[in-house]
Amino acid sequence: MKSWRSRIATALAVGAAAITIPLTASPAQADPPPAGEGWGEPVGAETYDSWSDCMYDQAVNAPAGVKDVWCDGDGGRDQYTVYYRY
């Protein structure tokens, strides 16, 4: 049987992680795509209601040969810069 000291220490560690991880994590759409991993220069910019709308529309309408798309913007109804990876 585990001691109370061990249980309390485990509970504190789990609680600290549960608070720290969401506070330090940043949303994926806040960062431009990583340089040097096949991403090209921005191919344009369009206005969308949300980041997910931009990602969906660009993925569906990407030209042949595009492996991945990325929309970079501030979120919400905004103009998003679009990147393609070939």
C-alpha positions as CSV (number, residue, x, y, z in Angstrom):
1,M,0.0,0.0,0.0
2,K,1.3,3.5,-0.9
3,S,2.0,5.9,1.9
4,W,0.0,9.1,2.2
5,R,3.2,11.1,1.6
6,S,3.7,9.3,-1.8
7,R,0.0,9.9,-2.7
8,I,0.1,13.6,-1.8
9,A,3.4,14.1,-3.8
10,T,1.9,12.4,-6.8
11,A,-1.3,14.5,-6.6
12,L,0.7,17.7,-6.4
13,A,2.8,16.8,-9.4
14,V,-0.3,15.9,-11.5
15,G,-2.1,19.1,-10.4
16,A,0.9,21.3,-11.2
17,A,1.2,19.7,-14.7
18,A,-2.6,20.1,-15.3
19,I,-2.2,23.8,-14.6
20,T,1.2,24.5,-16.2
21,I,0.7,22.7,-19.6
22,P,-2.3,24.6,-20.8
23,L,-0.9,27.9,-19.7
24,T,2.4,27.4,-21.5
25,A,1.0,25.8,-24.7
26,S,0.4,28.1,-27.6
27,P,-2.2,27.5,-30.3
28,A,-0.8,26.0,-33.5
29,Q,-2.2,28.6,-35.8
30,A,-0.2,31.4,-34.0
31,D,3.1,30.2,-35.6
32,P,4.1,30.3,-39.2
33,P,5.1,27.0,-40.7
34,P,8.7,25.9,-39.9
35,A,11.3,27.2,-42.3
36,G,13.4,24.8,-44.4
37,E,10.9,21.9,-44.2
38,G,9.6,22.2,-47.7
39,W,7.4,25.2,-47.1
40,G,7.6,27.8,-49.8
41,E,7.0,31.5,-49.8
42,P,3.5,32.8,-49.1
43,V,1.2,32.1,-52.0
44,G,-1.4,34.6,-51.2
45,A,-3.8,35.9,-48.5
46,E,-7.5,35.6,-48.2
47,T,-10.1,36.6,-45.6
48,Y,-11.9,33.8,-43.7
49,D,-14.2,33.6,-40.7
50,S,-11.8,31.4,-38.8
51,W,-8.5,29.6,-39.1
52,S,-10.2,26.2,-39.5
53,D,-12.2,27.6,-42.4
54,C,-9.0,28.8,-44.1
55,M,-7.3,25.4,-43.6
56,Y,-10.3,23.5,-45.0
57,D,-10.8,25.7,-48.0
58,Q,-7.1,25.7,-48.9
59,A,-6.7,22.0,-48.4
60,V,-9.7,21.3,-50.7
61,N,-8.7,23.8,-53.4
62,A,-4.9,23.3,-53.3
63,P,-3.2,22.8,-56.7
64,A,-1.9,19.4,-57.7
65,G,1.4,18.5,-56.1
66,V,0.7,20.3,-52.8
67,K,1.4,18.0,-49.8
68,D,0.2,20.4,-47.1
69,V,-1.2,23.8,-46.6
70,W,-0.8,26.4,-43.7
71,C,-2.9,29.5,-42.9
72,D,-1.2,32.1,-40.7
73,G,-3.3,34.8,-39.1
74,D,-4.6,36.2,-35.8
75,G,-7.8,34.1,-35.7
76,G,-11.3,35.2,-36.0
77,R,-12.5,37.0,-39.1
78,D,-9.1,37.9,-40.5
79,Q,-6.9,37.9,-43.5
80,Y,-4.8,34.8,-43.5
81,T,-1.4,34.3,-45.2
82,V,-1.4,31.0,-47.1
83,Y,1.6,28.7,-47.4
84,Y,2.0,25.5,-49.5
85,R,4.4,22.6,-49.0
86,Y,5.3,20.7,-52.1
